[in-house]
Amino acid sequence: MSMIPPSAANLRGAVDLSSLVNRANAPAQGVGAPGVGTGAPSGAPGSSAGAPAGAVPSLVFDGTDANFTQFIELSNTLPVIVDLKAEWAEASKELSAILVKVVTEYAGRLLLVGVEAQENPQLAQAFQAQSVPTVAALVGGRPVSLFQGSYPEEEVRAVVEQVLQLAAQNGVTGTVTVEGAGPDAAATEPVEEPLPPHHAEAYDAIARGDYATAIAEYQTAIAQNPRDDLAVAGLAQVKLLARLDGKTLDDIRTAAAANPDDLEAQLAVADLDLSGGHIDDAFDRLLTLFPTQDADGKTAIRTRLLELFEVVGTDDPRVAAARRRLTMLLY
């Protein structure tokens, strides 16, 4: 398979990965470095372009469906290379070693996130990983396709240089330092503000895959403060994760195709589309279905749409357009 060099056009209309757990553009609860494969919450670094983003424990991280939001947030400060891989594939292991070497040599100008594709189906789908290895980048919260298959070090290095050029064009030129990697490391390490208790419990539950507990924690936070917008968004997002948990793409699409009048099957496809970044498709499916339903069906679709609006982010222009269309259908 051939390399796909990044270009500025890749950023426009790219897949929105923010549905995986939390919106990348949500206001940060605090600042701090992401944990390695822990799913621990972390806010976007509060640095300006070109300024140090702070200290991180490593330049190489393990990414999962549950913890990936923190890397989306970090990509607003510096580019993130994403390696969708498989331990059983020798070519994938060889490429991962090359990526670790190359990223490390750039000394904090970019990060590497390794993702076991089979264990993280939502990320594999979002990055359209048809095989391993698949390599992509995150720049300013948006994914950029790079290449599939194994390549020699000099070609990988050339693609990484193009990613850095693309990042510079988009003002993403921050850096990080590795904790303890120099006398100034402590001075640049950000102070992390703790999350509210129920938010923290919800994050921990998501990391464990315990979506029921996460839902309960967010519901409690909302009950205590109905204006807690982050809890409202978090609840919608974890409900989406819970609905998709244990289901496969083929099962969902086959059920919907076989039962076009089954509302639950169509709602499931909308969930799948949105989780994979096909946001307009998800909204259009439900809004097209809306006029054909009875009162209960219309209520179910409206409720689901409002939840999906929160997942994407209510300030997203695609949400605004879908909301206008829904209003016209209602009245």
Buried (B, 14 or more C-beta within 10 A) or exposed (E): EEBBBBEEEBBEEBBBBBBBBBBBBBEBBBBBBBBBBBBBBBBBBEBEBEBBBBBBEBBBBBBBBBBBBBBBBBBBBBBBBBBBBBEEBEBBBBBBEBBBEBBBEBEBBBBBBBBBBBEBBBBBBBBBBEBBBBBBBBBBBBBBBBBBBBBEEEEBBEBBEBBBEBBBBBEBBBBBBBBEBEEEBEEBBBEBEEBBEBBBBBBBBBBEBBBEBBBBBBBBBBEEEEEBBBBBBBBBBBBBBBBBEEBEBEEBBEBBEEEEEEBEBBBBBBBBBBBBBBBBBBBBBBBEBBEEBEEEBBEBBBEBBBBBBBBBBBEBEBBEEBBEBBEEBEE
